[in-house]
Amino acid sequence: MTPPLGAGGPPVAVVDLGSNSIRLVVYERLARAPLSRFNERRFCGLGRELEVTGRLAPEAIGPALRTLRRYTWLARASGCERVEILATAAVRRAADGPEFVRAVEATTGERVRVVSGEEEARLSALGVRCGFHEPSGFVGDLGGGSVELARLGPDDGAPAGVSLPIGALAVGEALRQDRGGVEARIRAVLEDFPELRGAARGRDLYLVGGSWRSIGRAHMAIADTPLKVVHGLTLAPAETIRFCRELAALDPRGRARVPGVSRRRLDLLPAGALLLEQVVRLLEPDRVVFSATGLREGRLFEWLEPEVRAQDPLLAGCADLGARDGRTVAIGPALAEWTAPLFAGEAPAEARLRTAVCLVSDTAWREHPESRARDAFFTLAHYPLFGIDHVERAFLAYALFCRYEGKRDDPAIARIVGLLDKPQRRRAEALGAALDLGFRLSGGLAQVLPACRIRREGAVLVLELDHPAVDPEDDAVVGRLETLVSTLGLDRAEIRGRSRPA
């Protein structure tokens, strides 16, 4: 498994001009695992009167134009060579949408791309493909003016999608006026798409959109999950429906007490919950998975070359992190190759996680030795990596913690490590011990490792040394070797070969 190496490039920006909010994201560069360097949102509510008047809310147009002028200026001043404004449901459906687009282009000097409902669904699905490893199932994207649903296969083919003409703003307004008829109205819209009934059976439903992510954050806060990372959070459909019913029933005072949700999202929380419940009932997925990537990342994904799109997002992100924060770029891939003989017979998923840990294994070298293991643990546990779930995050963080010789009984990490079963913990400890030994042998220099071959021979761990920079009698080497023997469950270690004099 050859990991991709990190690379440079200018920042890029996408402005999401939605029915409820406008968001600017400036990405560090165009990459398989794009990293946000600036992220700002303003709630303007352009589409809040659309269902009644068929036009954009007049009082929202001025703030929206000022916001877009600010966002595009910031993006260009940040060095972005590519800035794209994507306008979605409110602008495409409003009678005065074309007039507003002309005003935006005159104000900002940038072109506006008005995306169709089907195109919005497709881009959201590509955003999920950007953020997950080989995703397959359905993507649901809740916006202020519509819900986009797209079927997503494991290959790189174009996902097919539909746009449902009902969104959080319309449902939220209906809840204020006639709560009793809201669920029937949602079901009536969904009944126009009979081909979606049970379409996600045996597959996952990936959720995109701020209102639905707020539901995920609220669930994490109330359940007090060890990790508070919404990307990759997975719930059973029955639990999703139960929680949505609870949220939809809350009055304003009850909503104000919901943890984990921003104040501006609270008003639309019941609307998002009602829509999510009905979409889950319609599609009947096996799992509900929350995604931090969507429309904007889908557009970035389109800009990538095919060979970059084919990369594993986890390994690409770890390669970027290792290249940025490590002392040398080459040591991570070298350690991935060096540690492979210790884990012969591992499953592809296990090899993938081992490689990821190797790529980031030197990223905490600047931290103070007394806090280095903990700092590395919590940084990696919460770092915006793609393509992993909460258990895999815990594995990566714990393996890096062990690489920096953290105490396994440290109470600060206990809850997150508790996500791992005993074999996973043992494997993380063994990998961490192997990396600790590898760095002691090589001094962090990749060219030393080929002369320090390590492998298992039955119950014996064999280390063959043949390099002038390595002393086989170094107490630190012997001690680390003994630790590795213990974590691998072997009987003893044997050092062979002699280091040549310098």
SEDOFI-48202 format. One record per residue (C-alpha): residue number from 1; residue in one letter; x, y, z. Coordinates in steps of 0.25 Angstrom, whole numbers, plus 5000, padded with zeros to 4 digits. Layout:
residues N
  resi  resn    px    py    pz
   NUM     a     X     Y     Z
...
//
This chain:
residues 502
  resi  resn    px    py    pz
     1     m  5000  5000  5000
     2     t  5007  5013  4995
     3     p  5002  5025  5002
     4     p  5000  5038  4995
     5     l  5010  5049  4998
     6     g  5006  5063  5002
     7     a  5008  5074  4992
     8     g  5006  5089  4992
     9     g  4997  5098  4983
    10     p  4989  5111  4985
    11     p  4977  5112  4993
    12     v  4963  5111  4987
    13     a  4949  5116  4991
    14     v  4935  5112  4990
    15     v  4923  5121  4994
    16     d  4910  5113  4997
    17     l  4899  5123  4994
    18     g  4887  5116  5001
    19     s  4873  5118  5004
    20     n  4876  5121  5019
    21     s  4890  5124  5020
    22     i  4902  5128  5012
    23     r  4916  5121  5015
    24     l  4930  5124  5010
    25     v  4940  5113  5012
    26     v  4955  5115  5008
    27     y  4962  5102  5006
    28     e  4977  5101  5009
    29     r  4979  5096  4995
    30     l  4972  5087  4985
    31     a  4974  5073  4990
    32     r  4968  5059  4992
    33     a  4966  5062  5007
    34     p  4963  5077  5006
    35     l  4966  5085  5019
    36     s  4958  5097  5023
    37     r  4967  5110  5026
    38     f  4955  5119  5027
    39     n  4941  5117  5030
    40     e  4930  5127  5032
    41     r  4915  5127  5031
    42     r  4904  5137  5031
    43     f  4889  5134  5033
    44     c  4882  5144  5023
    45     g  4869  5136  5020
    46     l  4868  5139  5005
    47     g  4857  5128  5003
    48     r  4849  5130  5016
    49     e  4837  5136  5008
    50     l  4839  5128  4995
    51     e  4827  5118  4998
    52     v  4817  5130  5000
    53     t  4822  5141  4990
    54     g  4831  5133  4980
    55     r  4842  5143  4982
    56     l  4854  5145  4990
    57     a  4852  5152  5004
    58     p  4854  5167  5001
    59     e  4860  5170  5014
    60     a  4870  5159  5012
    61     i  4876  5164  4999
    62     g  4884  5175  5004
    63     p  4891  5167  5015
    64     a  4893  5156  5005
    65     l  4900  5165  4995
    66     r  4909  5171  5006
    67     t  4912  5157  5011
    68     l  4916  5153  4997
    69     r  4925  5165  4994
    70     r  4932  5162  5008
    71     y  4934  5147  5005
    72     t  4939  5149  4991
    73     w  4949  5160  4995
    74     l  4954  5151  5006
    75     a  4956  5139  4997
    76     r  4964  5147  4987
    77     a  4972  5154  4997
    78     s  4975  5140  5003
    79     g  4982  5137  4990
    80     c  4971  5128  4984
    81     e  4973  5126  4969
    82     r  4959  5120  4968
    83     v  4946  5125  4975
    84     e  4933  5119  4972
    85     i  4919  5124  4976
    86     l  4909  5113  4976
    87     a  4894  5117  4977
    88     t  4884  5107  4981
    89     a  4869  5105  4983
    90     a  4865  5120  4987
    91     v  4872  5126  4975
    92     r  4868  5116  4965
    93     r  4853  5116  4969
    94     a  4851  5130  4972
    95     a  4844  5139  4961
    96     d  4855  5150  4963
    97     g  4866  5140  4964
    98     p  4872  5144  4951
    99     e  4872  5159  4955
   100     f  4879  5155  4968
   101     v  4889  5148  4961
   102     r  4892  5160  4952
   103     a  4893  5168  4965
   104     v  4903  5158  4971
   105     e  4912  5158  4959
   106     a  4912  5173  4958
   107     t  4915  5174  4973
   108     t  4926  5164  4974
   109     g  4932  5163  4960
   110     e  4930  5148  4961
   111     r  4921  5139  4953
   112     v  4910  5131  4960
   113     r  4907  5117  4957
   114     v  4892  5114  4959
   115     v  4891  5099  4961
   116     s  4879  5091  4958
   117     g  4873  5082  4968
   118     e  4878  5069  4961
   119     e  4892  5076  4961
   120     e  4891  5080  4975
   121     a  4888  5065  4979
   122     r  4900  5061  4970
   123     l  4910  5070  4976
   124     s  4906  5066  4991
   125     a  4908  5052  4987
   126     l  4921  5055  4982
   127     g  4924  5062  4995
   128     v  4921  5050  5002
   129     r  4930  5042  4993
   130     c  4941  5052  4996
   131     g  4939  5050  5011
   132     f  4938  5035  5013
   133     h  4945  5023  5008
   134     e  4938  5015  4998
   135     p  4924  5020  5002
   136     s  4911  5013  4997
   137     g  4897  5016  4999
   138     f  4889  5029  4999
   139     v  4892  5043  5001
   140     g  4882  5053  5007
   141     d  4885  5068  5007
   142     l  4875  5077  5015
   143     g  4875  5091  5011
   144     g  4866  5103  5014
   145     g  4858  5101  5001
   146     s  4859  5087  4997
   147     v  4864  5073  5001
   148     e  4873  5066  4991
   149     l  4875  5051  4990
   150     a  4885  5043  4982
   151     r  4889  5029  4980
   152     l  4904  5027  4982
   153     g  4911  5014  4978
   154     p  4925  5009  4981
   155     d  4931  5013  4968
   156     d  4934  5027  4963
   157     g  4922  5028  4954
   158     a  4913  5040  4954
   159     p  4902  5039  4965
   160     a  4888  5041  4960
   161     g  4879  5050  4969
   162     v  4866  5056  4971
   163     s  4862  5069  4978
   164     l  4850  5069  4987
   165     p  4843  5083  4987
   166     i  4842  5084  5002
   167     g  4853  5089  5012
   168     a  4855  5094  5026
   169     l  4850  5108  5024
   170     a  4837  5104  5018
   171     v  4835  5093  5029
   172     g  4839  5102  5040
   173     e  4829  5113  5036
   174     a  4818  5102  5034
   175     l  4821  5098  5049
   176     r  4818  5112  5054
   177     q  4805  5113  5046
   178     d  4799  5099  5046
   179     r  4807  5088  5054
   180     g  4797  5077  5052
   181     g  4797  5077  5037
   182     v  4813  5078  5035
   183     e  4816  5063  5035
   184     a  4804  5060  5025
   185     r  4810  5071  5016
   186     i  4824  5065  5017
   187     r  4818  5051  5014
   188     a  4810  5056  5002
   189     v  4823  5062  4996
   190     l  4831  5049  4998
   191     e  4819  5041  4992
   192     d  4822  5047  4979
   193     f  4835  5039  4978
   194     p  4830  5025  4980
   195     e  4843  5019  4974
   196     l  4850  5023  4987
   197     r  4842  5015  4996
   198     g  4852  5005  5003
   199     a  4863  5009  4993
   200     a  4873  5009  5003
   201     r  4871  4995  5010
   202     g  4884  4988  5013
   203     r  4891  5001  5011
   204     d  4895  5014  5018
   205     l  4889  5028  5018
   206     y  4899  5039  5018
   207     l  4894  5052  5024
   208     v  4898  5066  5019
   209     g  4894  5080  5023
   210     g  4895  5089  5035
   211     s  4881  5085  5041
   212     w  4884  5070  5040
   213     r  4898  5072  5046
   214     s  4892  5080  5057
   215     i  4884  5067  5060
   216     g  4896  5059  5061
   217     r  4903  5069  5070
   218     a  4891  5069  5079
   219     h  4891  5054  5080
   220     m  4906  5054  5083
   221     a  4904  5064  5094
   222     i  4892  5057  5100
   223     a  4898  5043  5099
   224     d  4912  5049  5104
   225     t  4919  5041  5094
   226     p  4934  5040  5096
   227     l  4937  5047  5083
   228     k  4930  5060  5079
   229     v  4933  5059  5064
   230     v  4921  5059  5055
   231     h  4927  5054  5043
   232     g  4926  5039  5043
   233     l  4916  5038  5054
   234     t  4907  5026  5052
   235     l  4893  5023  5058
   236     a  4883  5012  5056
   237     p  4870  5016  5048
   238     a  4861  5013  5060
   239     e  4870  5022  5069
   240     t  4870  5033  5059
   241     i  4855  5033  5058
   242     r  4853  5033  5073
   243     f  4863  5044  5075
   244     c  4856  5052  5064
   245     r  4842  5050  5070
   246     e  4848  5056  5083
   247     l  4854  5068  5076
   248     a  4841  5071  5068
   249     a  4833  5071  5080
   250     l  4841  5082  5088
   251     d  4835  5095  5090
   252     p  4844  5108  5089
   253     r  4848  5107  5104
   254     g  4852  5092  5102
   255     r  4859  5095  5089
   256     a  4868  5106  5096
   257     r  4873  5095  5106
   258     v  4877  5085  5095
   259     p  4893  5085  5096
   260     g  4902  5084  5084
   261     v  4894  5093  5075
   262     s  4897  5107  5071
   263     r  4886  5118  5075
   264     r  4883  5121  5060
   265     r  4880  5106  5057
   266     l  4871  5104  5069
   267     d  4858  5110  5062
   268     l  4860  5100  5050
   269     l  4863  5088  5059
   270     p  4849  5082  5059
   271     a  4847  5084  5044
   272     g  4860  5077  5041
   273     a  4856  5066  5051
   274     l  4843  5064  5044
   275     l  4849  5063  5031
   276     l  4860  5054  5035
   277     e  4850  5044  5041
   278     q  4841  5044  5029
   279     v  4853  5042  5020
   280     v  4858  5030  5028
   281     r  4845  5024  5028
   282     l  4844  5026  5013
   283     l  4858  5020  5010
   284     e  4859  5010  5021
   285     p  4874  5010  5022
   286     d  4882  5000  5030
   287     r  4890  5012  5037
   288     v  4890  5027  5037
   289     v  4903  5033  5036
   290     f  4906  5048  5038
   291     s  4915  5055  5028
   292     a  4923  5068  5030
   293     t  4926  5069  5015
   294     g  4915  5072  5004
   295     l  4912  5082  4993
   296     r  4925  5090  4994
   297     e  4934  5078  4996
   298     g  4927  5071  4984
   299     r  4931  5083  4975
   300     l  4945  5082  4980
   301     f  4945  5067  4977
   302     e  4941  5070  4962
   303     w  4953  5079  4961
   304     l  4962  5068  4964
   305     e  4970  5059  4954
   306     p  4964  5045  4953
   307     e  4977  5039  4959
   308     v  4975  5048  4971
   309     r  4960  5045  4973
   310     a  4964  5031  4973
   311     q  4973  5033  4986
   312     d  4969  5028  5000
   313     p  4964  5041  5007
   314     l  4970  5036  5020
   315     l  4984  5033  5015
   316     a  4984  5046  5007
   317     g  4980  5054  5019
   318     c  4990  5047  5028
   319     a  5001  5049  5017
   320     d  4998  5064  5017
   321     l  4998  5065  5032
   322     g  5011  5057  5032
   323     a  5018  5065  5022
   324     r  5013  5078  5029
   325     d  5017  5075  5043
   326     g  5027  5064  5042
   327     r  5042  5066  5042
   328     t  5044  5058  5029
   329     v  5034  5054  5018
   330     a  5040  5040  5015
   331     i  5040  5034  5029
   332     g  5025  5031  5029
   333     p  5024  5023  5017
   334     a  5037  5016  5021
   335     l  5031  5012  5034
   336     a  5019  5007  5027
   337     e  5028  4997  5019
   338     w  5037  4994  5031
   339     t  5025  4990  5041
   340     a  5018  4982  5031
   341     p  5026  4969  5034
   342     l  5021  4970  5049
   343     f  5007  4969  5044
   344     a  5007  4958  5034
   345     g  4993  4954  5030
   346     e  4986  4967  5034
   347     a  4973  4970  5027
   348     p  4973  4982  5017
   349     a  4965  4991  5027
   350     e  4976  4988  5037
   351     a  4987  4991  5028
   352     r  4981  5004  5024
   353     l  4980  5008  5039
   354     r  4994  5004  5041
   355     t  4999  5012  5029
   356     a  4991  5024  5034
   357     v  4998  5024  5048
   358     c  5012  5022  5041
   359     l  5009  5035  5033
   360     v  5006  5043  5045
   361     s  5016  5037  5054
   362     d  5026  5049  5055
   363     t  5015  5060  5056
   364     a  5017  5063  5071
   365     w  5032  5065  5072
   366     r  5030  5080  5075
   367     e  5022  5077  5087
   368     h  5028  5077  5101
   369     p  5033  5063  5105
   370     e  5024  5063  5118
   371     s  5011  5065  5110
   372     r  5015  5060  5096
   373     a  5007  5047  5097
   374     r  4994  5053  5102
   375     d  4996  5065  5092
   376     a  4998  5055  5080
   377     f  4986  5047  5085
   378     f  4976  5058  5086
   379     t  4981  5065  5073
   380     l  4979  5053  5065
   381     a  4966  5048  5071
   382     h  4959  5061  5067
   383     y  4967  5065  5055
   384     p  4958  5067  5042
   385     l  4962  5054  5035
   386     f  4953  5048  5025
   387     g  4950  5033  5023
   388     i  4949  5028  5037
   389     d  4939  5026  5048
   390     h  4940  5028  5063
   391     v  4946  5015  5066
   392     e  4956  5016  5055
   393     r  4959  5030  5061
   394     a  4961  5024  5075
   395     f  4971  5014  5069
   396     l  4979  5024  5062
   397     a  4980  5033  5074
   398     y  4984  5022  5083
   399     a  4994  5016  5074
   400     l  5001  5030  5073
   401     f  5000  5031  5089
   402     c  5007  5018  5090
   403     r  5018  5022  5080
   404     y  5021  5034  5089
   405     e  5021  5025  5101
   406     g  5009  5030  5108
   407     k  5004  5022  5120
   408     r  4993  5012  5116
   409     d  4985  5015  5129
   410     d  4985  5030  5127
   411     p  4971  5034  5132
   412     a  4970  5045  5122
   413     i  4969  5036  5110
   414     a  4961  5025  5116
   415     r  4947  5028  5110
   416     i  4952  5030  5096
   417     v  4961  5017  5097
   418     g  4949  5010  5103
   419     l  4943  5011  5088
   420     l  4953  5000  5085
   421     d  4952  4985  5088
   422     k  4963  4977  5094
   423     p  4969  4972  5081
   424     q  4969  4986  5075
   425     r  4976  4992  5088
   426     r  4986  4981  5087
   427     r  4989  4984  5073
   428     a  4990  4999  5075
   429     e  5000  4997  5086
   430     a  5008  4988  5078
   431     l  5008  4997  5066
   432     g  5012  5009  5075
   433     a  5023  5001  5081
   434     a  5028  4997  5068
   435     l  5029  5012  5063
   436     d  5036  5016  5076
   437     l  5046  5005  5073
   438     g  5047  5009  5059
   439     f  5050  5024  5062
   440     r  5061  5020  5072
   441     l  5068  5011  5062
   442     s  5067  5021  5051
   443     g  5067  5035  5057
   444     g  5055  5038  5049
   445     l  5063  5036  5036
   446     a  5057  5027  5026
   447     q  5070  5022  5019
   448     v  5074  5015  5032
   449     l  5062  5006  5033
   450     p  5065  4996  5021
   451     a  5078  4992  5029
   452     c  5069  4989  5042
   453     r  5060  4978  5037
   454     i  5050  4973  5047
   455     r  5041  4961  5046
   456     r  5035  4949  5054
   457     e  5041  4935  5054
   458     g  5030  4927  5062
   459     a  5030  4932  5076
   460     v  5043  4940  5074
   461     l  5045  4954  5069
   462     v  5057  4956  5060
   463     l  5064  4969  5058
   464     e  5075  4969  5048
   465     l  5084  4981  5049
   466     d  5095  4985  5039
   467     h  5097  5000  5039
   468     p  5108  5009  5045
   469     a  5098  5018  5052
   470     v  5092  5007  5060
   471     d  5098  5001  5073
   472     p  5092  4987  5076
   473     e  5096  4989  5090
   474     d  5089  5002  5092
   475     d  5080  5000  5105
   476     a  5069  5009  5099
   477     v  5068  4999  5087
   478     v  5068  4987  5096
   479     g  5057  4993  5105
   480     r  5048  4997  5093
   481     l  5050  4983  5087
   482     e  5046  4976  5100
   483     t  5034  4985  5100
   484     l  5030  4981  5086
   485     v  5032  4966  5089
   486     s  5022  4968  5101
   487     t  5012  4975  5093
   488     l  5012  4965  5081
   489     g  5011  4954  5091
   490     l  5024  4947  5087
   491     d  5034  4940  5096
   492     r  5047  4947  5093
   493     a  5055  4956  5084
   494     e  5068  4953  5076
   495     i  5077  4963  5070
   496     r  5086  4958  5059
   497     g  5097  4965  5051
   498     r  5107  4975  5054
   499     s  5108  4990  5052
   500     r  5120  4994  5044
   501     p  5129  5004  5050
   502     a  5127  5018  5044
//
